[in-house]
């Protein structure tokens, strides 16, 4: 069985927790930051859980993440 390749773009964008959940970063954080509220800019630093409909797609891109 050949090795599976990790999608490098997905590797930079998603993280796995110890329990197997997939976390993602928020978008829209690099452009027009001056006009956004401080609360919104603080929320950009948080990682939020990925919706369950996308988990199979992301797991296919990251075959060596946690099960």
N, C-alpha and C positions, 0 to 999 in steps of 0.2 A: 504494500500500500504506500503510495507516494505521500510526501509531506504536503500539508495544505498551506497555502500562503495567506498571511494576515494582510488585510486591507489597511495600508498605512494611514490613510485619511481617517478611517473609522477608529484606528488605534489612538489617534490624537484627540478625538472628539468624545469618546465614551470611556467610562470607567466602571469596573465591576466592584460591588461591595462584597464583604465576606459571606453574606447570605445568598449571593447570586443575583442581586438586583443590578440593573444597568442604569447608570446615571449619565445624564447629558448636561451640556452647558446651554445657556440661552443664547439666541441669536440677537442681532440688532444692537450689538454692544460696541461696535467700533466706529460708527458713523453718527454724526450729529449728537455727540455726547453732551455738549454744552447746554443744549435746550432741554435735556431730560432732567427730571426731578432727582434729588439726591437719593430718595428712597428707591427709585427705579434703578439707579446706578449701583446701589448697594446690593440689590437683588440679582444683578448680573453676576456677582461673584459666587453665588450659590449654585450648586449642582442639584438638578431636580431629577426625579425618577423618569425613566423612559416609559411611554405608554405601552401597555401590554400588546397592542397590535403590531408594534415594530420590533418586538424582542426577537422573533425568529429570524427576521432579516439581518439584524445586527449580529446575532450569534453566528450566522453563516459567514459574515465578514470577519468575525473574530473567533476562529475555531479553537484557539488555545486560551480563551478567557475561562473564567470559572464556570462550572456546569450549571 
